[in-house]
Amino acid sequence: MAPKTTGRRRLPAWVGPWLRTTRTIDTETIAKRLRRSTSAVSRIETGLAIISADDLPFVLKAYSLTLEQFTEAARRAPKAA
């Protein structure tokens, strides 16, 4: 039997580490903005937790990043094989 999917698109693995290297505010602030724990933020940044494409605008806002910054990073990111 095939695994169930939610129909939500997942972002590529580079997104979490990019968020970590790009952020200019502390983890606690991001956690408060996302209404998550600091360990949840850490899991996002290390790639252990997946960010859905639907959640991207909220995550970028929490990190004080713009869609334009994300788009530029996506252009530079290595392409999946």
N, C-alpha and C positions, 0 to 999 in steps of 0.2 A: 504494500500500500504506500502511495506517495505521501510525503509529509504535507501537512496542511500549511497553507500560506495565508497571510492576511491580506494580500494584494497591495501591501505598502512597499514602495521602493526603498531600498537601503542605499545609503551613500557609500562611496568607496572607502576602503580602509585608511587612506591617507588623511581623511578629514579630521579624525580625533587628534592625531599627533600634530597636525597643522594648527588646530585650535590651541594646543598647549604652547607651541612655539610662538604663536602670534599674540597671545593674550597679554594685556597690559594691566590687568586687574587681578586681585588675588582670588584664589579658589573659593574662599568663603563667600565672597560677593557673588560670584557666578552661581554657586549653589543656592544662595538665597533667591537670586533672580529666576532660577529654573525651578525653585521649590523642590530641590533635591538635596541629598547629603553630599558632603565633600567627597566621600568615597565614590558616590555615583558619578560625580564630575571626573574624578580620577579614572574611572573605568571608561568613560567616554573618551578621554584624552589619550588613553593607552590603547584604545581600540578593542577593549574587552566588552564594551557595550556599544551597540550599533545605534546610530542616529538615523531615523527615517527621514526621507525627503520631505515629508509633511511637517516634521518638526524643525527643519532647517531654519526657517525665518525666526523662530523663537530662540533657538540656540545662538544664531548670529547676533540677535539683539542683546542677549544676556552677556555676550562677549564684547559688546560694543563694536561689532564688525558690520560691514555692509555687504550686500549681495555682490556689489562690484568687486570688493576685495576677494570674496569667495570665488567669483568667476575667474579672476586673474590667477588665483592659486590653482584652480582647476585646469587652466590652460598650461601651466607649468608642471603639473603633476605627471608622474609617469603613467603611461597608458597600460591598462590591463591587457594581458596576452590573450 
